Amino acid sequence: MAKISFAQKIKNLFSSHSSHDEDFFDDLADALIEGDIGAKNAMMIVDELSALCKEEKISGEEAIVSQLKKMLLDYVKAVNFVPEANKTNIWMMLGVNGVGKTTSCAKVANLLKKKGFENIVLSASDTFRAAAIEQLCYHGEKLQIRVVNHQHGSDPSSVVFDAAESIKSHGGGLVIADTAGRLHNKENLVHELEKIDRICAQKADEGCYKKLLVIDATTGQNALRQAEVFNEAVGVDAVIMTKYDSTAKGGVAVSIGKDLGIPVFYVCTGETYDDISEFNAEEYVNSFLGVSDK
């Protein structure tokens, strides 16, 4: 049975409630929670919206949804990073295993290559999962993008070091570094990421080092918790949302923006290398709420 999208739930809410009373706003809060906004944020948003509608005598589906859209747009942030030419740029890709991190490395590299950015190197710094190294090498071969890799089990930071040295010797470019994501052993993971982080910060030119967290958009509040862990460990500059072809959920970008102040950089919507695009906050909120700008 297909899941009902949040946008459809909103439509159903208005058709099932003849007046926009307390019950209506309670049901709206439930719908926001189910859409992955999170209980605390959902209650706060609905309380604010309810008070505003009462105070300004706002009624009707279009007017209420319009106010809700404005509120959500306050929290959802978009960002666009561009590697600097003739400099050593490093983008460290963070994320737990299974979110599509390694594939996202390839998608980002392919997108930038198509835009004409030259000298991109993929760094296979998830040395604990042999399959991650093989997978990245496979992507590199298919996309004709160089991969720097060491043997399975080697020091992940040394792979980034070598990749950065290679970029520097060629007059600049971009290292996209895949990293491990074994959250079940959080202490070791954090220690390992801190070491890679230090190397990246040392090797990249000033302002050219970005930490990008890959999250699965369908995992909701789990994705928020992952963002909290990685942000606490090394800081996160932006999020890449994968599996954003699920319409049932997707509100996690609101929670990550509101609670952590972290913007979204890219969204990935499918399996192919081209299924990636820069994040547009307004399009995202419109899609979430099922509205279109006239």
C-alpha positions in Angstrom: 0.0 0.0 0.0 1.4 3.4 -1.0 2.2 5.8 1.7 0.2 9.1 1.7 2.5 12.1 1.1 2.5 15.0 3.6 1.0 17.2 0.9 -2.0 14.8 0.6 -2.4 14.7 4.3 -2.7 18.5 4.4 -5.4 18.3 1.7 -7.2 15.6 3.6 -7.0 17.7 6.8 -8.8 20.7 5.2 -11.5 18.5 3.6 -12.2 16.6 6.9 -12.4 19.7 9.1 -15.2 22.2 8.5 -13.6 24.7 10.9 -10.0 25.5 11.8 -10.4 24.8 15.5 -8.1 23.2 18.1 -8.8 19.7 16.7 -7.7 20.9 13.3 -4.4 22.2 14.6 -3.8 19.1 16.7 -4.2 17.0 13.6 -1.9 19.3 11.7 0.8 18.8 14.4 0.3 15.0 14.0 0.8 15.3 10.2 4.0 17.4 10.7 5.4 14.8 13.1 4.6 12.0 10.6 6.3 14.2 7.9 9.5 14.1 10.0 9.5 17.6 11.3 9.9 16.2 14.8 7.5 16.5 17.8 9.0 19.5 19.5 9.3 21.5 16.3 5.9 20.4 15.0 4.2 21.6 18.3 6.1 24.9 18.2 5.2 25.6 14.6 1.5 24.7 15.0 1.2 26.8 18.2 2.7 29.8 16.4 0.6 29.2 13.3 -2.6 28.8 15.4 -2.0 32.0 17.3 -1.2 33.9 14.1 -4.4 32.7 12.4 -6.5 33.7 15.4 -4.9 37.1 15.8 -5.0 38.0 12.1 -8.2 36.2 11.4 -6.6 34.0 8.7 -8.8 31.2 7.4 -9.1 29.0 4.3 -6.8 26.4 3.0 -4.7 28.6 0.7 -4.1 31.4 3.4 -3.2 28.9 6.2 -0.9 26.9 4.0 0.7 30.1 2.7 1.5 31.1 6.3 2.8 27.6 7.1 5.1 27.8 4.0 6.6 31.1 5.2 7.3 29.6 8.6 9.0 26.5 7.2 11.1 28.7 4.8 12.5 30.4 7.9 14.1 27.2 8.9 15.1 25.5 5.7 18.4 26.7 4.4 20.1 26.2 1.1 23.8 26.7 0.3 26.0 26.5 -2.8 29.7 25.8 -2.5 32.0 26.2 -5.5 35.6 24.9 -5.5 38.1 27.7 -6.0 40.2 27.4 -9.1 44.0 27.0 -8.7 43.6 26.2 -5.0 43.6 23.0 -3.0 39.9 22.3 -2.2 38.9 19.4 0.1 35.3 18.2 0.6 35.1 15.6 3.3 32.0 13.4 2.9 30.5 12.2 6.2 27.7 9.9 7.0 26.7 6.5 8.4 27.1 3.4 6.3 24.1 2.7 4.0 23.0 6.3 3.3 24.7 6.4 -0.2 27.8 8.3 0.8 30.2 6.6 -1.6 27.8 6.9 -4.5 27.2 10.6 -3.5 31.0 11.2 -3.8 30.8 10.0 -7.4 27.6 12.0 -8.2 29.2 15.2 -6.9 32.4 14.6 -8.8 30.5 13.9 -12.0 28.3 17.0 -11.6 31.4 19.3 -11.1 33.3 17.6 -14.0 30.3 18.3 -16.3 30.3 22.0 -15.1 33.9 22.1 -16.3 35.8 21.9 -13.0 39.1 20.2 -13.7 41.4 18.1 -11.6 39.0 16.2 -9.3 40.4 13.4 -7.2 38.3 10.9 -5.2 40.0 9.8 -1.9 39.1 6.3 -0.7 39.4 7.2 3.0 36.9 4.6 4.2 39.7 2.1 4.6 37.8 -0.1 7.0 35.2 -1.3 4.5 37.0 -3.0 1.7 33.9 -2.8 -0.5 33.9 1.1 -0.1 37.4 1.2 -1.7 36.4 -1.1 -4.5 33.1 0.8 -5.0 34.9 4.2 -5.3 37.5 2.8 -7.7 34.7 1.4 -9.8 33.0 4.8 -9.9 36.3 6.5 -10.7 36.9 4.2 -13.6 33.4 4.7 -15.0 33.6 8.5 -14.7 37.3 8.7 -15.7 38.1 10.5 -12.4 41.2 9.6 -10.6 41.0 7.7 -7.3 43.7 7.7 -4.6 43.5 4.6 -2.5 45.6 2.6 0.0 45.2 -0.9 1.1 42.3 -2.1 3.2 42.8 -1.2 6.9 45.4 1.6 6.3 45.3 5.0 8.0 42.4 6.9 6.4 44.0 10.3 7.0 47.1 9.3 5.0 44.9 8.7 1.9 43.5 12.2 2.2 47.1 13.5 2.7 48.3 11.8 -0.5 45.2 13.0 -2.5 45.7 16.6 -1.3 49.4 16.5 -2.2 48.6 15.2 -5.7 46.1 18.1 -6.2 48.6 20.6 -5.0 51.3 19.4 -7.3 48.9 19.8 -10.2 48.3 23.5 -9.4 45.0 23.0 -7.5 41.7 21.2 -7.8 39.3 19.3 -5.6 39.6 16.2 -3.3 36.3 14.5 -2.5 37.1 12.3 0.4 34.9 9.3 1.3 35.0 8.4 5.0 33.9 5.6 7.3 30.6 5.8 9.1 30.4 3.2 11.8 28.2 4.9 14.3 27.9 1.8 16.5 31.5 2.5 17.6 31.0 6.2 18.1 34.2 6.9 20.1 36.5 5.3 17.5 34.6 7.0 14.7 34.9 10.4 16.3 38.6 9.9 17.0 39.2 8.8 13.4 37.2 11.7 11.9 39.0 14.2 14.1 42.3 13.0 12.7 41.1 13.2 9.1 39.7 16.6 9.9 43.0 17.9 11.1 44.8 16.7 7.9 42.1 18.2 5.7 42.3 21.6 7.5 46.1 21.6 7.2 46.2 20.6 3.5 43.3 22.7 2.1 43.8 26.4 1.2 42.0 28.9 3.4 38.2 28.7 3.0 38.5 25.7 0.7 37.6 22.9 3.1 34.0 21.8 3.5 32.5 19.0 5.6 29.4 17.6 3.9 27.1 15.2 5.7 25.2 12.6 3.6 21.8 11.6 5.0 19.0 9.4 3.8 15.9 11.6 3.6 13.6 8.7 4.3 15.0 8.0 7.8 13.6 11.1 9.4 14.6 11.8 13.0 17.4 9.3 12.8 19.0 11.5 10.2 18.7 14.5 12.6 20.4 12.4 15.3 23.2 11.5 12.9 23.6 15.2 12.0 23.9 16.0 15.7 26.7 13.4 16.2 28.8 14.4 13.2 28.3 18.1 13.9 29.4 17.7 17.4 32.4 15.6 16.3 33.9 17.8 13.5 31.3 20.3 12.5 29.1 20.1 9.4 29.0 22.8 6.7 26.1 21.3 4.7 23.9 18.3 4.1 23.4 16.2 1.0 20.0 14.4 1.1 19.8 11.1 -0.7 16.7 9.0 -1.6 14.7 12.2 -1.9 12.3 10.5 -4.3 10.1 9.5 -1.3 7.1 11.8 -1.0 5.8 10.3 2.2 8.4 12.1 4.4 11.3 14.5 3.8 10.6 17.1 6.5 13.9 16.4 8.2 15.6 19.3 6.4 13.4 21.6 8.5 14.6 20.0 11.7 18.2 20.1 10.7 18.0 23.7 9.6 16.1 24.8 12.7 17.8 22.8 15.4 21.4 22.8 14.1 21.4 25.7 11.6 22.9 23.4 8.9 21.9 24.1 5.3 21.3 21.7 2.4 23.7 21.6 -0.5 22.5 18.8 -2.8 19.5 16.4 -3.2 19.9 13.0 -4.8 16.7 11.5 -6.3 17.8 8.2 -7.8 20.5 5.8 -8.6 22.2 7.2 -11.7 25.1 9.7 -11.6 22.9 12.4 -13.0 20.3 12.1 -10.2 21.7 15.0 -8.2 20.8 18.7 -8.1 21.5 21.7 -6.1 19.0 22.2 -3.3 16.3 24.8 -3.7 14.5 25.7 -0.4 11.4 27.1 -2.0 10.9 24.2 -4.3 11.5 21.8 -1.4 8.8 23.5 0.8 6.4 23.7 -2.1 6.8 20.0 -2.8 6.5 19.1 0.8 3.2 21.1 1.2 1.9 20.3 -2.3 1.7 24.0 -3.4 2.9 25.7 -6.5 3.9 29.4 -7.1 1.5 31.0 -9.5 
